[in-house]
Amino acid sequence: MVERGHTGDAALPDWLEPEPMRSCFTPREWAAYLESDTMGDEEVALRRNTYTGRPSGSPQFVEWAESRLGRTLTAQPGGRPKKAASAAASGEGQRGLFDE
């Protein structure tokens, strides 16, 4: 119903403000946008961040948000973190313990 109001096919509900839509798009332009099958780079990035729960903004903004929130917001490599190399894993084991 909201889309129909913005495209001029129906009256806007009382609770829906016509601005900023009316100053950015004509009803015909908005209808064409909704029917379009293509997205711009900004729209793709916004959708990707929305789906993953990440903030959308410049790298400087994300760094600022991370520092303010005290948490990592950028995407991290997937999978389990690598284990630190231990002496046993490196082949050292107990070699050298009893050398004189």
ABEGO torsion letter per residue (X at the ends): XAAAAAAGABBBBAABBAOAAAAABBAAAAAAAAABABBBAAAAAAAAAAAAGBBBEBAAAAAAAAAAAGBBABBBBBEBBBBBBBAAAAGAEABGAABX
